[in-house]
Amino acid sequence: MASTFAKVVGRPTWQQTMLRIADPKKSIPFYTDIMGMTVIDTLDFPQWNFKLFFLTTLPEGETYDLTPGTQEAHDYMWSIEGTALELTYNYGTEEEAFKGYHPGNEDKDGFGHVAFNTDDVYEACAKLEEKGVTFKKKPDEGRMKGLAFAYDPDGYWVEIVKRNEAKKISNYFNFSQTMLRIKDPSKSIPFYEAMGMTVVRSKDYGDFSNYFLASSSNVDKSVDYSSLSDEEAKAKLSMMFGPILELTHNHGTEKDDEFKHYNGNEEGRQGFGHIGFLVDDVYEACDSIREMGYGFKKEPDGGSMKGLAFAWDPDGYAIEIIKRGGIDFGDKKVEK
């Protein structure tokens, strides 16, 4: 599927997936102690009652010696070539009065799950169960054997998938995927290709199709992914260290003018927040994005935080546009 848009200027790279969490004392240990991620940075805004935690999978054996919350950690986090999981904590949500965030996966919900790959799904799920993790689906349940869906502390689905045998990753778990549902691939795929992503595999299952996209920093430029067989594409995808964006199209939604996915930010359905891209220049990138015609939730000079934007993708998901190398937050409020 050829892109119909010019590439967004400023070398956009997928830098984050944001989920809201109720209690960091539960969520952070789940993703670090159990899923093997590292907190690489934090941003705390007590004056506005929220705090951000940024986590990623580091290569096994790599030592991270920066202190989250310091300028050095900020510089590292806003310059990474990989993708972080941003967990947003709004003060007070750990109290019993808070009813919880919406994990997605109900009727018309767009957000599906995050995923981690591992060498042995069955062994990994047994270890997760020993640690008190509960499951939506265990490896031998349902139609699709050999993969599982665990629940994180907020009820988000965490897919556990098997690596390809040729994979050269020694991490027990590796952050490998964010899944979003899309209405019309003829619109969504060109949008994300313009954002610097490449379709590295696609598969039609009859009533739905999956499109797997990798950011430019995670793509082997010597490979023509469109010419690969499905098995070859699957093997190449499985060898990638960084996560991929899985776009799921349920056939027929593109023919329904009234159909629209929930984007995770509606009143009463808040949970998933956005995905974000680093660019060299936010203003120039947004000039390119504006030409796609889907509009902005927040223009670079809109609101109190200048130089930071939120665009809409074709399904109405919020796409954060962030300056590579760092953001001067100053004393301004950041909307999350």
C-alpha positions as MATLAB code, in Angstrom:
seq = 'MASTFAKVVGRPTWQQTMLRIADPKKSIPFYTDIMGMTVIDTLDFPQWNFKLFFLTTLPEGETYDLTPGTQEAHDYMWSIEGTALELTYNYGTEEEAFKGYHPGNEDKDGFGHVAFNTDDVYEACAKLEEKGVTFKKKPDEGRMKGLAFAYDPDGYWVEIVKRNEAKKISNYFNFSQTMLRIKDPSKSIPFYEAMGMTVVRSKDYGDFSNYFLASSSNVDKSVDYSSLSDEEAKAKLSMMFGPILELTHNHGTEKDDEFKHYNGNEEGRQGFGHIGFLVDDVYEACDSIREMGYGFKKEPDGGSMKGLAFAWDPDGYAIEIIKRGGIDFGDKKVEK';
ca = [
       0.000    0.000    0.000;
       1.867    3.057   -1.268;
       1.864    6.205    0.805;
      -0.254    9.077   -0.495;
       1.454   11.657    1.706;
       4.892   13.210    1.597;
       7.171   12.170    4.431;
       6.850   14.346    7.504;
       9.979   16.476    7.791;
      12.329   16.172   10.735;
      12.888   12.378   10.790;
       9.946   11.346   12.985;
      10.621    8.307   15.177;
       8.108    6.536   17.402;
       9.131    7.409   20.940;
       6.270    6.511   23.284;
       2.983    4.815   24.065;
       1.079    6.461   26.917;
      -1.216    4.675   29.372;
      -2.820    6.157   32.477;
      -2.249    4.232   35.709;
      -4.088    4.401   39.027;
      -1.294    3.444   41.426;
       2.415    3.616   40.560;
       3.217    1.472   43.620;
       1.518   -1.367   41.768;
       2.139   -0.554   38.099;
       5.834    0.340   38.238;
       6.866   -2.919   39.990;
       4.737   -4.888   37.527;
       6.559   -3.463   34.532;
      10.031   -3.384   36.114;
      10.261   -6.354   38.501;
       8.011   -8.685   36.506;
       8.255   -7.541   32.864;
      11.910   -6.488   33.040;
      11.592   -2.836   32.016;
      13.718    0.040   33.343;
      12.445    3.427   34.495;
      14.620    5.751   32.422;
      13.014    9.044   33.451;
      10.272   10.720   35.446;
       8.622   14.125   35.182;
       6.759   15.281   38.279;
       4.278   18.171   38.278;
       2.989   18.415   41.872;
       1.525   21.850   41.173;
      -0.803   20.167   38.675;
      -1.152   16.850   40.491;
       0.367   14.383   38.059;
       3.585   12.507   37.439;
       4.980   10.737   34.364;
       7.092    7.584   34.377;
       9.003    6.525   31.243;
      10.048    2.874   30.943;
      11.773    0.850   28.254;
      13.433   -2.513   27.719;
      17.197   -2.154   27.723;
      19.405   -4.849   26.153;
      20.229   -7.580   28.654;
      23.372   -6.637   30.573;
      23.213   -2.929   29.738;
      23.545   -0.793   32.865;
      21.470    2.345   33.216;
      23.266    4.674   35.618;
      21.262    7.876   35.145;
      18.863    9.038   37.843;
      15.256    9.433   36.625;
      14.085   13.003   37.047;
      17.492   14.587   36.435;
      18.437   16.694   33.423;
      20.757   13.927   32.230;
      17.860   11.464   32.250;
      15.643   13.995   30.439;
      18.298   14.417   27.749;
      18.567   10.640   27.329;
      14.817   10.058   27.210;
      14.096   12.793   24.639;
      16.850   11.466   22.376;
      16.266    7.707   22.384;
      15.960    5.907   19.072;
      13.687    3.310   20.655;
      10.213    3.433   22.169;
       9.224    3.995   25.790;
       6.085    3.149   27.711;
       4.860    6.360   29.338;
       2.748    5.725   32.447;
       0.760    8.764   33.574;
      -0.265    8.970   37.236;
      -2.810   11.571   38.312;
      -2.494   12.166   42.038;
      -5.163   10.523   44.173;
      -6.247    7.832   41.736;
      -4.794    5.161   44.021;
      -7.583    5.901   46.525;
     -10.511    3.475   46.764;
     -12.950    6.137   45.575;
     -11.366    6.083   42.113;
     -13.236    3.658   39.866;
     -10.285    2.803   37.634;
      -9.237    3.479   34.065;
     -10.845    1.955   31.008;
      -8.568   -0.785   29.620;
     -10.094   -0.837   26.146;
     -11.312   -3.898   24.255;
     -15.020   -3.263   24.681;
     -17.372   -2.387   21.815;
     -15.735    0.134   19.456;
     -12.696    0.608   21.710;
      -9.621    1.379   19.648;
      -6.813    0.489   22.039;
      -6.125   -3.212   22.302;
      -2.962   -4.044   24.204;
       0.758   -3.770   24.692;
       2.871   -6.884   24.188;
       6.095   -8.525   25.331;
       7.886  -11.350   23.578;
       9.766  -14.184   25.229;
      11.436  -17.470   24.264;
       8.889  -19.783   25.920;
       5.348  -18.475   26.388;
       4.250  -21.442   28.509;
       7.172  -21.151   30.929;
       6.828  -17.373   31.074;
       3.125  -17.518   31.866;
       3.728  -20.079   34.609;
       6.255  -17.676   36.147;
       3.793  -14.792   35.838;
       1.073  -16.818   37.521;
       3.448  -17.699   40.371;
       3.914  -13.963   40.905;
       0.177  -13.384   41.182;
      -0.485  -12.164   37.645;
      -3.963  -13.003   36.326;
      -4.941  -13.744   32.739;
      -7.557  -12.879   30.163;
      -6.295  -15.848   28.125;
      -3.725  -18.501   28.970;
      -1.556  -20.061   26.227;
      -3.771  -23.106   25.617;
      -7.114  -21.318   25.866;
      -9.164  -20.044   22.947;
      -8.559  -20.608   19.237;
      -5.017  -19.261   19.078;
      -2.693  -21.557   21.004;
       0.734  -20.557   22.220;
       0.041  -16.926   23.044;
      -1.469  -15.356   26.132;
      -3.008  -12.166   27.453;
      -2.163  -11.195   31.020;
      -3.716   -8.345   32.989;
      -1.549   -5.545   34.358;
      -2.593   -3.844   37.645;
      -4.972   -1.497   35.791;
      -6.582   -4.242   33.749;
      -4.788   -3.425   30.486;
      -4.183   -6.489   28.336;
      -0.517   -7.499   28.068;
       0.055   -9.975   25.261;
       2.776  -12.590   25.770;
       4.101  -13.848   22.416;
       6.848  -16.209   21.319;
      10.044  -14.998   19.699;
      11.394  -16.464   16.514;
      14.066  -19.076   17.228;
      16.626  -17.005   15.324;
      16.130  -14.016   17.589;
      19.339  -12.718   19.131;
      17.740  -11.132   22.194;
      18.702  -12.489   25.600;
      16.161  -10.481   27.633;
      13.591  -12.752   29.271;
      10.834  -10.293   28.298;
      11.116   -7.617   25.625;
       8.620   -4.772   25.037;
       7.490   -5.649   21.526;
       4.158   -4.131   20.516;
       1.318   -1.655   20.857;
      -1.961   -2.620   19.188;
      -4.568   -0.136   17.942;
      -7.697   -0.856   15.909;
      -8.200    1.159   12.744;
     -11.267    1.832   10.614;
      -9.703    2.150    7.164;
      -6.165    0.969    6.317;
      -6.193    2.981    3.075;
      -6.071    6.070    5.314;
      -4.184    4.890    8.395;
      -1.294    3.109    6.678;
      -0.287    6.141    4.533;
      -0.528    8.364    7.624;
       1.946    6.266    9.594;
       4.204    5.773    6.591;
       4.400    9.568    6.374;
       5.380    9.486   10.064;
       8.463    7.485    9.101;
       7.118    3.990    9.730;
       7.393    0.952    7.444;
       4.910   -1.901    7.026;
       7.120   -4.880    7.803;
       4.330   -7.485    7.683;
       0.620   -7.667    6.900;
      -1.729  -10.612    7.114;
      -5.365  -11.119    6.128;
      -7.253  -13.511    8.423;
     -10.528  -13.382    6.497;
     -12.643  -11.126    8.671;
      -9.785   -8.967    9.911;
      -6.268   -7.964    8.902;
      -3.182   -7.027   10.883;
      -0.586   -4.516    9.725;
       2.727   -4.421   11.583;
       4.705   -1.178   11.320;
       8.207   -0.416   12.571;
       9.766    2.961   13.184;
      12.688    3.978   10.982;
      15.228    3.281   13.725;
      13.995   -0.327   13.928;
      14.012   -1.078   10.189;
      16.703   -2.850    8.178;
      17.072   -0.481    5.221;
      18.616   -3.225    3.076;
      15.361   -5.238    3.156;
      12.394   -4.787    0.813;
       9.707   -5.908    3.254;
       6.967   -5.790    0.608;
       8.708   -8.567   -1.344;
       8.978  -11.024    1.574;
       6.771  -14.053    2.056;
       4.654  -14.050    5.198;
       7.012  -16.466    6.941;
      10.034  -14.365    5.979;
       8.313  -11.167    7.151;
       7.265  -12.824   10.413;
      10.851  -13.939   11.034;
      12.250  -10.475   10.288;
       9.694   -8.841   12.571;
      10.530  -11.249   15.382;
      14.214  -10.358   15.168;
      13.543   -6.668   15.888;
      14.551   -5.477   19.330;
      12.306   -2.402   19.382;
       8.504   -2.617   19.462;
       6.215   -2.502   16.463;
       2.838   -0.808   16.034;
       0.146   -3.372   15.224;
      -2.852   -1.881   13.426;
      -5.884   -4.178   13.398;
      -8.593   -3.667   10.773;
     -11.911   -5.434   11.247;
     -13.216   -5.757    7.704;
     -16.253   -3.674    6.830;
     -15.711   -0.788    9.233;
     -14.346    1.289    6.358;
     -17.748    1.039    4.625;
     -19.717    2.393    7.599;
     -19.746    6.197    7.547;
     -21.006    6.298   11.139;
     -18.403    3.942   12.576;
     -15.750    5.435   14.863;
     -13.399    3.901   17.416;
     -13.128    5.343   20.904;
      -9.643    6.825   21.287;
      -9.126    6.360   25.037;
      -9.563   10.010   26.009;
     -13.357   10.307   26.101;
     -15.080   11.065   29.412;
     -15.617    7.819   31.270;
     -13.416    5.830   28.886;
      -9.988    7.242   29.699;
      -7.105    4.793   29.753;
      -4.898    4.742   26.670;
      -3.762    8.291   25.969;
      -1.649    8.592   22.839;
       1.436    7.542   20.961;
       4.238   10.051   20.439;
       6.947   10.821   17.893;
      10.222   12.699   18.241;
      11.010   15.163   15.449;
      13.840   17.601   14.800;
      11.553   20.627   14.617;
       7.965   20.507   15.920;
       6.780   23.503   13.884;
       8.143   22.196   10.580;
       6.830   18.691   11.264;
       3.390   20.050   12.063;
       3.360   22.008    8.803;
       3.773   18.634    7.050;
       1.182   16.911    9.228;
      -1.311   19.720    8.660;
      -1.321   18.928    4.944;
      -2.753   15.467    5.693;
      -5.985   17.128    6.722;
      -6.823   15.352    9.987;
      -6.274   18.370   12.211;
      -4.854   18.962   15.660;
      -5.989   18.520   19.222;
      -3.313   21.063   20.132;
      -1.238   23.150   17.729;
       2.405   23.869   18.652;
       1.524   27.352   19.891;
      -1.838   26.387   21.360;
      -2.461   26.251   25.083;
       0.070   27.084   27.735;
       2.788   24.687   26.565;
       4.465   26.065   23.446;
       6.439   23.919   21.048;
       4.542   20.709   21.799;
       1.678   19.440   19.629;
      -1.005   16.764   19.496;
      -2.204   15.843   16.013;
      -5.129   13.564   15.146;
      -4.569   10.453   13.073;
      -7.325    9.179   10.698;
      -9.061    7.328   13.571;
      -8.923   10.243   15.998;
      -6.047    8.871   18.092;
      -3.911   11.605   19.629;
      -0.386   11.718   18.207;
       2.061   13.709   20.327;
       4.760   15.588   18.412;
       7.814   16.251   20.574;
      11.125   17.956   19.900;
      14.078   15.603   19.681;
      16.755   16.459   22.207;
      14.604   17.959   24.914;
      11.640   20.071   25.930;
      11.837   23.211   28.015;
       8.896   22.707   30.362;
       9.702   25.798   32.403;
       6.779   26.586   34.717;
       4.076   25.769   32.198;
       1.420   23.127   32.594;
       1.585   19.997   30.455;
      -1.756   18.490   29.425;
      -2.038   14.730   29.805;
];
